[in-house]
């Protein structure tokens, strides 16, 4: 295995006390404390699943035992591996994203990767929303967005472009401060059922980015984009067919997971999580 594309629906996951405590034992202390501070269940679940996806991917792609995996963060917040790797794995790259209902991960042994997921969220006023975001897209991109007759289809195209831009930015690890209007994506194909769109092209500052490929997926009213830069033979990208995202069950997610530490198994730790509202909307009820 040299490539991973996984997704997990964290919104439909209702962990039991035993599941929540076990999963928290399987991540590093600093990440557990960060997750513990989230106000809403959905955010805590998304972040926890993201960490478990990372650990599972590294354990599956490298010889590092699950309990020995050490993950850090760059100053931009991008996770990276602290363990030393043999030459065979020196180009290992991985990235996670969570939004809407899904946490997703893309990982590659031979490519720098970034991934982003967006749920198709309706807006009270699409025109006002687009006006607020007008500087984030090129004229050509806006023309493509506005070419859709239905308002919902315009929003879907908007989110598709946004995912593409975010996947590229996350791959290069720059984040805040990068002007996404420098990126001009040419979308050539619509989503088809259970297929990966592979023909989207990118211009950066009006120059074709020939050493990047983009994979686009649609999953239950969510769009997912993966940006991958070829390290080695650039011709490899021409043969890449793209891999659909596999939606993991809870049992698949924790298969071979190993606790890193013990945490209190009394009710207090669990009760703090279970008392949180699921979403901000639940606070108003």
N, C-alpha and C positions, 0 to 999 in steps of 0.2 A: 504494500500500500504506500503510495506517495502523494495522494491527494484526498482531502476530506471536505465534504459539504454536509453539514448536519444542522437540523433545526429542532427546537423543542418548544411546545406550547406551554408557556409558564402561566398564562391566564387561566387555563382550565385545570392546572395542577393544584390540587388542594391537599397539601402534605399533612400526613398524620404527625403526631408528636415524635414518634420514633424516626420517621423519615426526615423531618426537619433537623433533629439533633444529629442524626448520622451524616447528613449532607454537610452540616456545619463542621463536623469533625474532619471532613475530607478536604478542607481548604486551609490556607495559611492564616495565622492569627490576625495579622493586620487587615486582611480582607474580611474576615469574620466580624471584626469590630466595625469596619466601615459599613458592612451590610446591616449590622445590628442598629445603626443610627438612622436608617431610612424610616420615614414617617408612615409610608404606606406599604401594605403587603405586596402589591404588584411590583414595586420597585425593588424590594428586598428579594423577592423570588427571581426577578429578572437578573439581578446582579449575581445571585448565588448560582443560578443555572449557567450563567456566562462563565463563572470560574470553574465549574465542574466540566463544562464543555472543553475549556482550555486544557485542563489536566488530562482528560480522557484522550484528547487529540495528541498531546505530546507523548503520553504513554503508549499510544497505538503506533505512532510514527517513528519513535526512537527506542533505543534500548534502556532508557532511564526508567527505573522502577517508579510506580505511581507515587509512593510515599517519599521519594527522593527528589521529586520535581520542585524546583524553586523558581518562582515567577516574580519579576519586578515590574516597575512601570517607568517609562521615560518621563521627562519633565512635561511632556504633552499628554501624559496619561495612558500611552499605548503599552499594553502588556508585552513583556519580552522574557526570554528564558535566561536565567542566571547560570544554569549548569553549563559546563564545558561539553562540547560535542566533538565527535570524530569528524574527519574531513567529509565523510559521506553525508553528514547531516548539517554541515556548517551553513547551508543556505536555507535551513528550515525557517518558515515564516507562517504566522497565524494571526488571525484577527477575529474579534467577536463584535456583534451588534445586537441590540434588543430594542424593540419598539412594537407598539400594537399588542399582538398576542404572542409573538415569537422571539426567542433568542436564537441566534444563528452563529455558526462558526465556519470559516474557510481556512484551510491549512494546506500548505504545499511544502515539499522537500526542495524543489528546484526553482521556486518563483517567490518574489516578494508579493504579498497579497493584502488586500483590504476588502472589507465586506460591509454592506449596509442593508438594513431592512426597514421598510416603511409600510404601515397599514394605510389603506385607502380611507382616510378620515375626511368626512364631509365638513364643510365650513358654513357658517351662517351666511356669509357673503363671499362667494368665490371671487368676485371682482375686487373687493377690498383686500382680500388675502393676496391676490396676484399683484395688486398695486404695492402692497407692503414689500413683496419679494421681487419687485421689478428689476432691481440692480443685480440680482444674483444669476440672471440668465442672459444669454446673448439674444440679439434680435432674431436670429435664425431659430433658436430654441423656442422663443415665445411664439413665433409664427407656427411652428409645429404644434405647440400646445393649443393655441387658439384655433387651429384648423379642425379640431374635433367639434362636431356639432353639439353633442350633449355636454352639459356642464360637468357631470360626473366623469365623463371620459377625458375632459380637459384636466380635471384634478388628478386622475390616474396617470396621465402623461406627465404632469408636473412632478408627481412623486417619483416617477420612473427616472426623470432627469436628476432629481435631487439625490436619489440613491446612487446613480452613476458618479456624480460629483463627489459625494461623501466617500464612496468606495476608493476612489483615486486618492483623495486627501488622506484617508486613513492608511492607505498602503504606503505612501511616502512619509507619513508620520509627522506632518506639519501642523495640521489642526487649525486652531484659531489664528487669524492673521492672514491666511491665504485668501486671495480674492477669487472666488469661484467663477466670477464672470470671465476669467482668463481661460476657462475651460469651455470648449464648444463641442458638444456631442452631436454626432449624426446618427440618429436612430433610423434604421432601414427596414426593420421587420416588426410586426405585431407579435404579441405573445400568442403561442399556440399551446394547447393542452399537453402537459408533461414533456415539453421540449425546452431546450436551453437556447436562448437567442445569443448568437455568437458574432453577428456581423456589425455591431455598433462600433463606430470609429470615434476617435478623439483628436481634436486639435488643441494644442496648448500654445497660447500666444500666436495663433494662426499657423502653427507648424504641426504637421501630422505626427502623432505619437506612435510611430511604427513598432516600437518595442513594448507596447502594451496591448493586452487583449482584455475583453470584457465579456463576462457571462451574465446574462439576465434571466431571472426566474420569476414566475408568478406562483404564489402559494396562498390559497384561501384568502383572497382579497388583500394580499400583501405583495409588494414587489421586492425582489432581492437583487442586488448587483454585486458582482465580484470583480475587482480589478486585479490583474496579475501581470507582473513585469518579468520578462524572461531573463534569467541570469546567464544561461549558457548559449546553446545554439538557437538563434532567433527563429530558425525555420521550424522549431518544435511547436510554436504556437499555431502554425498552419494545420498541423495534424490533430490538434486538441479538439475533441468533440464536445467537451463540457459535460459535467456530471450533475444530474438533478439533485436537489437537496433531499436527504433522507430525514423524515420526521422520527425522532427517537422517542421511545416510551421511557418511562421512569426506570424500569428494570434495565433497559439497554444503556441508559445514561450512567447508571451506577455500577454496571458490570465491571468487575476487577478494581473498583474503587477501594482504596485502603485508607482508614482513618490516620490522620497525622498526629492527633493529640486527643486527649480526653477533655470534654467540657462538662459542666454540671448537668447531670441527667435529671435533676429535680424539676418541678413544674415551673419554677420562676423563669428560666430562660425561655421555655416554650410559651408561657403565658404572656410574656412581653411581646412576642411576635403575634400570637393569636388575637391579642387585644387591639392590634392595629387595624384601621379601616383598610379595605382592599384598595380603594381609589379615593381621590379628593371628593368625588360626588357622594361617597358613602358617609362623609362627615355631615352632610346636610340632611340626612334622613333621621 
